[in-house]
Amino acid sequence: MPIQDLLFSGIERYHGAASWGRVLDAGTGDHSLSWLRTLDSKSLTLVTGAASRARRLEKNLRPQDRALVGNWQDPTLLFEERFDVVVADYLLGAIEGFAPYYQGQLFARLRPHVAGVLYLVGKEPLPATAPTEGGRAILELEHLRDACILLAQHRCYREFPQTWVHSSLENSGFEVVSAWRKEIVYGPGYIERQLKVCSNKLRFFKTAGLANAMAAHIEDLRARALVLVEIEGGIALGSDYVVVAKPA
Ligand SMILES: C[S@@+](CC[C@H](N)C(=O)[O-])C[C@H]1O[C@@H](n2cnc3c(N)ncnc32)[C@H](O)[C@@H]1O
């Protein structure tokens, strides 16, 4: 089962028989929406910073649901609206792409919208070194992806540790009531998706020479990483976490 599905089923188990009510997906996408659509919610409100994503997702909504394009830096976004359940699924890591340096204010910004519970899903920053050859290939992949994003003069995502999340939540009017982690096992799909990000950035490079050299490097890493996934039966490295918080 993909790690995101494991994390979502853990949240569902934790939520138990409680009602879902009005749900806010504060950083929406295909995965969180496909999970949230399976729940018995009164309504779904999806927020994204990307208009194209909102347009795509709203095709799969019920009449009582809505997809909004906005930025949490905007104080008028969802002004005075409260939700029984707020989901922040990999939102924190993506903030750097839409609202640089805003991470420290994010939870205080979300706090007035949480009437019941906040479920936060995040990714632990990757370690500097890895114990297996496959793990080292994943580190190389992540560095290559970020290098391509920077050479395209775009912004990289930035992950934060679970310890940072706990203290930031507690400083923002929340109480952490539960948390758990899952080891990530990377498969071929993840490798292909990250390398696609790399290839998509090549057209923004300043010179064709640099783009061509990078394209060759991307293919080289693809071949090596896919073999290592096969040999190691999936590459285990780092972890994702879920933090459950309620208004203090
Ligand atoms: C990595 S995606 C989250 C994954 C998503 N839940 C899924 O299932 O695919 C990050 C989401 O947060 C949104 N986002 C990031 N920063 C934002 C901000 N400052 N304001 C509003 N949305 C933001 C992005 O537009 C995107 O919809």
The ligand as a Tripos MOL2 file, in Angstrom:
@<TRIPOS>MOLECULE
LIG
   27    29     1     0     0
SMALL
NO_CHARGES

@<TRIPOS>ATOM
      1 C1          2.4510   19.0950   -2.0150 C.3       1 LIG1
      2 S1          0.7960   19.6190   -2.2640 S.3       1 LIG1
      3 C2         -0.0160   18.7160   -1.0340 C.3       1 LIG1
      4 C3         -0.3020   17.3010   -1.4310 C.3       1 LIG1
      5 C4         -1.7670   17.0690   -1.6440 C.3       1 LIG1
      6 N1         -2.4800   17.0400   -0.3670 N.3       1 LIG1
      7 C5         -2.0260   15.8150   -2.4380 C.2       1 LIG1
      8 O1         -2.8310   15.0070   -2.0300 O.co2     1 LIG1
      9 O2         -1.4440   15.6640   -3.5240 O.co2     1 LIG1
     10 C6          0.7760   21.2300   -1.5380 C.3       1 LIG1
     11 C7         -0.5540   21.9440   -1.6580 C.3       1 LIG1
     12 O3         -0.5160   23.0790   -0.8020 O.3       1 LIG1
     13 C8         -0.8170   24.2350   -1.5620 C.3       1 LIG1
     14 N2         -0.1190   25.3760   -0.9540 N.ar      1 LIG1
     15 C9          1.1830   25.4960   -0.6560 C.ar      1 LIG1
     16 N3          1.4300   26.6950   -0.0960 N.ar      1 LIG1
     17 C10         0.2360   27.3430   -0.0410 C.ar      1 LIG1
     18 C11        -0.1640   28.6220    0.4420 C.ar      1 LIG1
     19 N4          0.7300   29.4810    0.9400 N.pl3     1 LIG1
     20 N5         -1.4650   28.9650    0.3540 N.ar      1 LIG1
     21 C12        -2.3800   28.0770   -0.1640 C.ar      1 LIG1
     22 N6         -2.0630   26.8570   -0.6220 N.ar      1 LIG1
     23 C13        -0.7590   26.4910   -0.5670 C.ar      1 LIG1
     24 C14        -0.3380   23.9000   -2.9560 C.3       1 LIG1
     25 O4         -0.9000   24.7510   -3.9230 O.3       1 LIG1
     26 C15        -0.8290   22.4610   -3.0730 C.3       1 LIG1
     27 O5         -2.1980   22.4540   -3.3540 O.3       1 LIG1
@<TRIPOS>BOND
     1     1     2 1
     2     2     3 1
     3     2    10 1
     4     3     4 1
     5     4     5 1
     6     5     6 1
     7     5     7 1
     8     7     8 2
     9     7     9 1
    10    10    11 1
    11    11    12 1
    12    11    26 1
    13    12    13 1
    14    13    14 1
    15    13    24 1
    16    14    15 ar
    17    14    23 ar
    18    15    16 ar
    19    16    17 ar
    20    17    18 ar
    21    17    23 ar
    22    18    19 1
    23    18    20 ar
    24    20    21 ar
    25    21    22 ar
    26    22    23 ar
    27    24    25 1
    28    24    26 1
    29    26    27 1
@<TRIPOS>SUBSTRUCTURE
     1 LIG1         1 GROUP 0 **** ****
